[in-house]
């Protein structure tokens, strides 16, 4: 039997500290759950085990007026800073430091940064009895709802360290993807800018001068040239209306996507975009499997884990699927059967879950599924980034080719007509 010290939050919001006797950490967490306490940190004490502590030995702290968090403005963190925060807190917790001490280490850095201020705000709120997820949400909006909900799940299950590591790895993957896409798009963006500049030069400078020359011949101009002249005239007259229309259209789309119906539609559509949708799907499956593996391996029931995942999922379409699965599991249907009935999950993923349920090692099967789909996500990302550059180059080259062909053929036609007149 081991002795564990814990810091938890009671149902009334009070901070509770004490010790508990248990064989393993998950067993200690289960004892806290039975007392209706929400764990903040549970640390094993190395040394002699003592008897089971009773509620009389628990030290409760009720935040006093002078201990309330100061009304500090939320700090803005960059994506690398969010990753650094998750990695450092996870490493310090794994090394055996309590959560508050880990935050104090970050706060004690010499360099001046917003990360130090965030750590200070979070630590102060923890001392006043708030859970980490709520303190993070109050300290900086840069953490995001998904991150904070996953942290709340980690606090409840005792898997905070694993979830922080997982989230840091996930955010690092997304940051690398963004940087890779940006680096891949530098050359196509240069070509696109050059092409747009060349088209603008043709339409605004060269084409108006050629129109005078075109009018000297009575021969009909090619359709592409006439269309180009019409676009030039229309753009020169109504450029302000086009600009206003683009701004209004962009604002309308943004407002529509913020509505519940619009957000639900976009959450569903983005999973069906060619190539990109496959990346989103693999990312969700990897994160879904890994988080469920962490939660179930640390003492939470499958149903409780699904409910927490439902809150932690930002995609409304996927959230409804998880809610339906949780309802079916609550009715006694197996996890694999619930996913098969709900639909939207690959057969391979369902088969891995089914094997885990049959062998009694669901966390292990979910972990293997997470590694498989994370590898698949990385492969799909490489495919997408490899295709972006040639596709953009082909599109820009095609537009410039059509533009040049329309101008050059018209010039040859006018020149030929003038020569024929001169010959006559």
C-alpha positions in Angstrom: 0.0 0.0 0.0 1.2 3.5 -0.8 0.5 6.9 0.6 -0.6 9.7 -1.7 -1.0 13.4 -1.0 -3.6 15.2 -3.0 -5.0 18.6 -3.7 -8.7 18.6 -4.8 -11.7 20.8 -5.2 -14.9 19.9 -3.3 -18.4 20.2 -4.5 -18.7 23.6 -2.8 -15.6 24.9 -4.6 -13.3 24.7 -1.6 -9.7 23.6 -2.0 -9.0 20.4 -0.1 -5.6 18.9 0.8 -4.9 15.6 2.5 -3.5 12.1 2.2 -5.0 8.8 1.1 -3.8 5.2 1.4 -4.1 3.2 -1.8 -2.2 0.5 -3.7 -2.0 2.4 -6.9 -2.6 6.0 -8.2 -5.8 5.1 -10.0 -7.2 3.5 -6.8 -6.4 6.7 -5.0 -8.2 8.7 -7.6 -11.2 6.4 -7.3 -11.3 7.1 -3.6 -11.4 10.8 -4.2 -14.1 10.4 -6.8 -16.2 8.5 -4.2 -15.8 11.4 -1.9 -17.0 13.7 -4.7 -13.7 15.5 -4.9 -12.2 16.8 -8.1 -8.4 16.0 -8.1 -6.0 18.8 -9.0 -2.8 16.8 -8.2 -2.2 13.4 -6.6 1.4 12.6 -5.7 2.8 9.4 -4.1 4.8 9.9 -0.9 8.0 7.8 -0.9 8.5 6.2 2.5 6.4 4.4 5.1 2.8 4.0 4.5 0.4 5.3 7.1 -3.2 4.5 7.9 -6.1 5.8 5.9 -6.8 9.4 6.5 -10.2 10.5 7.4 -12.0 13.6 6.4 -11.0 15.1 9.8 -7.4 15.2 8.6 -8.2 17.0 5.4 -7.2 20.7 5.4 -9.7 22.8 3.6 -9.2 26.3 2.4 -11.9 28.8 1.5 -10.7 31.7 -0.5 -10.8 34.9 1.5 -11.5 38.3 0.0 -7.9 39.3 0.0 -6.9 36.1 -1.8 -9.2 36.6 -4.8 -7.4 36.8 -8.2 -6.5 40.2 -9.3 -8.4 41.5 -12.3 -5.6 41.1 -14.8 -6.2 41.3 -18.5 -5.9 38.1 -20.5 -2.5 37.6 -22.0 -2.0 36.7 -25.6 0.3 33.7 -26.3 1.8 32.6 -29.6 1.4 29.0 -30.7 5.0 28.2 -29.8 4.5 29.6 -26.3 1.3 27.5 -25.8 3.4 24.4 -26.9 6.2 25.4 -24.6 3.8 25.8 -21.6 2.2 22.4 -22.2 5.6 20.7 -22.6 7.2 22.3 -19.6 4.3 21.7 -17.2 4.1 18.1 -18.4 7.8 17.5 -17.9 7.8 19.1 -14.4 4.8 17.1 -13.3 6.4 13.9 -14.6 9.5 14.8 -12.6 7.4 14.8 -9.4 6.8 18.5 -8.9 3.3 19.5 -7.7 1.3 21.6 -10.2 1.7 24.9 -8.3 5.5 24.4 -8.0 5.7 23.6 -11.7 4.0 26.9 -12.5 6.3 28.7 -10.1 9.3 27.4 -12.0 7.9 28.9 -15.3 7.1 32.1 -13.4 10.6 32.4 -12.0 12.3 32.7 -15.4 14.6 35.6 -16.0 13.4 36.7 -19.4 10.3 38.9 -19.6 7.5 37.3 -21.5 3.7 36.9 -21.5 4.2 33.2 -20.6 5.5 34.3 -17.2 2.4 36.4 -16.6 0.1 33.6 -17.7 1.9 31.2 -15.3 1.5 33.7 -12.5 -2.2 34.2 -13.1 -2.8 30.5 -13.3 -0.9 29.8 -10.1 -2.7 32.5 -8.2 -6.1 31.1 -9.3 -5.0 27.6 -8.3 -4.2 28.8 -4.8 -7.6 30.4 -4.7 -9.2 27.0 -5.4 -9.9 27.1 -9.1 -9.1 24.0 -11.2 -6.3 24.3 -13.8 -8.7 24.2 -16.8 -10.7 27.2 -15.5 -7.6 29.1 -14.6 -6.1 28.6 -18.0 -9.3 29.8 -19.7 -9.2 32.9 -17.6 -5.5 33.6 -18.1 -5.4 33.5 -21.9 -7.8 32.8 -24.7 -4.9 31.5 -26.7 -5.2 28.1 -25.0 -8.6 27.6 -26.7 -11.7 25.7 -25.6 -10.5 22.3 -26.9 -7.2 22.5 -24.9 -9.0 23.7 -21.7 -11.6 20.9 -22.0 -8.9 18.3 -22.5 -7.1 19.6 -19.4 -10.4 19.4 -17.4 -10.6 15.7 -18.6 -7.1 15.1 -17.5 -7.7 16.7 -14.1 -10.7 14.5 -13.6 -9.0 11.3 -14.7 -5.6 11.9 -13.2 -4.1 11.8 -16.7 -3.1 15.4 -16.8 0.6 14.8 -17.6 -0.3 12.4 -20.5 -2.9 14.8 -22.0 -0.6 17.8 -21.8 2.1 15.8 -23.6 -0.4 14.7 -26.2 -1.7 18.2 -26.7 1.8 19.6 -27.0 2.6 16.9 -29.7 -0.6 17.7 -31.5 0.0 21.4 -31.5 3.5 20.9 -32.7 2.3 18.8 -35.6 -0.2 21.5 -36.6 2.4 24.2 -36.3 4.9 22.2 -38.4 2.1 21.6 -40.9 1.4 25.3 -41.1 5.0 26.2 -41.5 5.5 23.5 -44.1 2.5 24.7 -46.1 3.7 28.3 -45.9 7.2 27.4 -47.1 5.7 25.3 -49.9 3.5 28.2 -51.0 6.3 30.8 -51.2 7.3 30.0 -54.8 3.7 29.6 -56.0 2.7 32.8 -54.2 5.5 34.6 -56.0 4.3 33.2 -59.3 0.7 34.2 -58.5 1.7 37.7 -57.5 3.7 38.0 -60.7 0.8 36.7 -62.8 -1.7 39.0 -61.2 0.6 42.0 -61.7 1.1 41.0 -65.3 -2.6 40.7 -65.9 -3.2 44.0 -64.2 -0.6 45.6 -66.5 -2.2 44.1 -69.6 -5.7 45.1 -68.6 -5.0 48.7 -67.4 -2.1 49.8 -69.5 -1.6 47.7 -72.6 -5.1 46.8 -73.5 -6.6 50.4 -73.6 -3.8 51.4 -76.0 -4.5 48.3 -78.2 -8.2 49.1 -78.4 -7.5 52.1 -80.5 -5.5 49.9 -82.9 -8.2 47.2 -82.9 -10.9 49.8 -83.9 -9.0 50.6 -87.1 -9.9 47.2 -88.5 -13.3 46.1 -89.4 -12.6 42.4 -88.8 -14.3 40.8 -85.8 -11.9 40.2 -82.9 -11.7 36.8 -81.2 -14.1 36.1 -78.4 -11.4 35.9 -75.8 -10.1 39.4 -76.8 -13.7 40.9 -76.8 -14.3 39.3 -73.3 -11.0 40.8 -72.1 -11.9 44.2 -73.3 -15.3 44.0 -71.6 -13.6 43.0 -68.3 -11.2 45.9 -68.6 -14.0 48.4 -69.2 -16.2 47.0 -66.5 -13.4 46.9 -63.9 -12.2 50.4 -64.7 -15.8 51.8 -64.2 -17.1 49.7 -61.3 -13.9 48.8 -59.4 -15.4 50.4 -56.2 -18.5 48.3 -56.5 -16.5 45.1 -56.9 -14.4 45.9 -53.9 -17.4 46.7 -51.8 -19.1 43.6 -52.9 -16.1 41.4 -52.0 -16.0 43.0 -48.5 -19.8 42.5 -47.9 -19.6 39.0 -49.2 -16.7 38.1 -46.9 -18.4 39.7 -43.9 -21.7 37.8 -44.7 -19.9 34.5 -45.0 -18.1 35.1 -41.7 -21.3 36.0 -40.0 -23.1 33.0 -41.4 -20.4 30.6 -40.2 -20.7 32.0 -36.7 -24.4 31.0 -36.5 -25.2 27.5 -35.1 -26.5 26.3 -38.5 -23.6 27.8 -40.4 -21.0 26.3 -38.0 -22.7 22.9 -38.1 -22.7 23.0 -41.9 -19.0 24.0 -42.1 -18.0 21.4 -39.5 -19.6 18.8 -41.7 -18.3 20.1 -45.1 -14.7 20.5 -44.1 -14.5 16.7 -43.4 -15.6 16.1 -47.1 -13.1 18.5 -48.8 -10.9 16.4 -51.2 -7.5 15.7 -49.7 -7.9 18.2 -46.8 -10.9 16.4 -45.4 -8.9 13.2 -45.1 -6.3 15.0 -43.0 -9.0 16.4 -40.7 -10.5 12.9 -40.3 -7.2 11.2 -39.5 -6.4 14.0 -37.0 -9.7 13.6 -35.2 -9.3 9.8 -35.1 -5.8 10.0 -33.7 -6.7 12.5 -31.0 -10.0 10.8 -30.2 -8.3 7.4 -29.7 -5.3 8.7 -27.8 -7.4 10.8 -25.4 -9.9 8.0 -24.7 -6.9 5.7 -24.1 -5.5 8.1 -21.5 -8.8 8.6 -19.8 -9.8 4.9 -19.6 -6.3 3.8 -18.6 -6.4 6.2 -15.6 -9.6 4.9 -14.0 -12.5 6.6 -15.8 -15.3 4.5 -17.2 -15.8 4.5 -21.0 -19.1 6.4 -20.7 -17.6 9.1 -18.5 -14.6 9.4 -20.9 -17.0 9.8 -23.9 -18.9 12.5 -22.1 -15.7 14.4 -21.5 -14.6 13.9 -25.1 -17.9 15.3 -26.2 -17.3 18.5 -24.3 -13.7 18.7 -25.6 -14.5 18.4 -29.3 -14.8 21.6 -31.2 -16.4 20.2 -34.3 -20.2 20.3 -33.9 -20.8 17.5 -36.4 -18.3 15.2 -34.6 -19.7 16.2 -31.2 -23.1 15.0 -32.1 -21.7 11.6 -33.3 -19.9 11.2 -29.9 -23.0 12.1 -28.0 -25.0 9.5 -30.0 -22.3 6.9 -29.3 -22.3 7.8 -25.5 -26.1 7.4 -25.5 -25.8 3.9 -27.1 -23.1 2.9 -24.7 -25.3 4.0 -21.8 -28.0 1.7 -23.1 -25.6 -1.3 -22.9 -24.4 -1.5 -26.5 -20.6 -2.2 -27.0 -18.4 0.7 -27.9 -17.6 -0.9 -31.3 -21.3 -1.6 -31.9 -22.2 2.0 -31.1 -19.7 3.4 -33.5 -20.8 1.0 -36.2 -24.5 2.0 -35.7 -23.7 5.7 -35.6 -21.6 5.6 -38.8 -18.7 7.8 -39.9 -15.9 5.7 -38.4 -13.6 3.6 -40.6 -14.0 -0.2 -40.4 -10.4 -0.6 -39.3 -10.8 1.8 -36.4 -14.0 -0.1 -35.3 -12.2 -3.5 -35.6 -9.3 -2.3 -33.4 -11.8 -1.1 -30.8 -13.7 -4.4 -31.0 -10.5 -6.4 -30.4 -9.7 -4.3 -27.4 -13.2 -4.9 -25.9 -12.9 -8.6 -26.5 -9.4 -8.9 -24.9 -10.2 -6.5 -22.1 -7.4 -4.1 -23.2 -9.4 -1.2 -24.6 -6.8 1.4 -23.6 -4.1 -0.5 -25.4 -6.1 -1.0 -28.6 -7.0 2.7 -28.6 -3.4 3.6 -28.2 -2.4 1.5 -31.2 -5.2 3.0 -33.2 -4.0 6.5 -32.3 -0.4 5.7 -33.4 -1.7 4.2 -36.7 -3.9 7.2 -37.6 -1.3 9.7 -36.5 1.1 8.1 -39.0 -1.7 8.2 -41.6 -2.3 11.8 -40.9 1.4 12.7 -41.4 1.4 10.8 -44.7 -1.7 12.6 -45.9 -0.2 16.0 -44.9 2.9 15.2 -47.0 0.6 14.3 -50.0 -1.4 17.6 -49.7 1.7 19.8 -49.4 3.4 18.0 -52.3 0.3 18.7 -54.6 -0.2 22.3 -53.6 2.7 23.8 -55.5 2.2 22.1 -58.9 -1.6 22.8 -58.8 -1.1 26.5 -58.2 1.6 26.7 -60.9 -0.7 25.0 -63.4 -3.6 27.3 -62.6 -1.5 30.5 -62.9 0.2 29.3 -66.0 -3.1 28.5 -67.6 -4.6 32.0 -66.8 -1.5 33.8 -68.1 -1.4 31.6 -71.2 -5.1 32.5 -72.1 -4.4 36.2 -71.5 -1.3 36.3 -73.7 -3.0 34.2 -76.4 -5.9 36.6 -76.5 -3.6 39.7 -76.8 -1.1 38.2 -79.3 -3.7 36.7 -81.7 -5.5 40.0 -81.8 -2.3 41.9 -82.6 -1.5 39.4 -85.4 -5.0 39.8 -86.8 -4.9 43.6 -86.7 -1.4 43.6 -88.3 -2.5 41.2 -91.0 -5.6 43.4 -91.8 -3.5 46.6 -92.0 -1.0 44.8 -94.4 -3.9 43.8 -96.6 -5.2 47.3 -96.7 -1.7 48.7 -97.5 -1.4 46.2 -100.3 -4.7 47.3 -101.8 
